[in-house]
Amino acid sequence: MITWAFIFEAPQTDPKTDRMDIARDGVRSIVVAVPEQAAVVQAALDLVAEGAQFIELCGGFEPVWAGRVVEATQGRVPVGTVGYAGGQSIAALARLVSG
């Protein structure tokens, strides 16, 4: 079974309980919410301990957090980041999250 994880940020969430775990046809997908960007490091460590073989971070994370996750996991798993398509998407996202 391949196990991968996706981490995103959502206020007032708890990564221990605010998550989805879906296993189908040899693939296990774990989606975890963290309350703030700094919480991504511990969430990633917990996911690796749980068997995650690679981790993707939501595009809303500042780039520094991917590096911190790689460092914390000591390169044991690949770490990817989701990106947004061009300036128009980034501007739309900024409008959405700024209220």
N, C-alpha and C positions, 0 to 999 in steps of 0.2 A: 504494500500500500504506500502510495506517495502522500505525504502530509505536508501541506503548505499553509501559511497563515497570512492574513491581511489585517493590518492595524490601522484604525482611523481615530480621529479625535472628535469627541462629542462632550460638551460640558456635563458635569455632574454624573458621569458614568463610573462604573466599577469594572475593571477588566476581568475580575474573577467571575462576575455574574452577567455582565452585559456583553454577551457573545453568542455566536451561532457556531454549531459544529455539524457539518454535513459530510456524510461518507457515502459515496456511490461509486460503483464500478472501479474499485482500486484507488480512488482519490479521496482523501479527507481534506476538507477545506475548513479552516477555523478563522472566523471573522471576529475581531476583538475591538472594543471601544476603549479608549483611554480618556481621562478627563482633561488632560493637558499634555502638551508635547513632551515634556520632560519624563512623563510616565512611560513613554514608549520603550525605554531601555529595559526596565524591569519586566514589562509585558513580553518583550522579545526573549529575554532570558528564561522566563517562565514557559514560553511556547517551545523553545528549544529543549528544555527539560521534559516537556510533554511529548516530544517527538517530531516537532516541526522540522522539515528538511530544507525549507527555504521560506523567506519572509518578504512580504511586500508592504511598503508604507504608502499610505494615501498621499496623493499629490499635494494636500494641504500642509504637510510637514515641511518645515524649513530644512534645507539640504543638510545642515550640520547634523541632524538627528540620524540620518542614514549612516554617516560616519561613526557616530557614537554607538549605534547598534552593532556595526561591524566590529568595532573595537571591543565592546562588551562581550560579544559572542566569540571573540578571538578567531574570527574567520571560519568557524565550524559550519556555518550555513551561508549560502548566498543571500544577499540582501538587495532587494530591488526597490525602486521608487516608481510611482505612477506619475505621469506628467500630463499637463494640459496642452491641447493643441493650439499653439500660437498665442499672440498677444490678445486677440479678441476673447478667447476662452478665459485667460487670466483676468482680464478686465471684468468679464461677466461674473466670475467667481468672487472677485473683490467686492463687487456691488452686492452680491448675494449675502456674503458673510458680514458686511459692514452695516447691514440693517436696512 
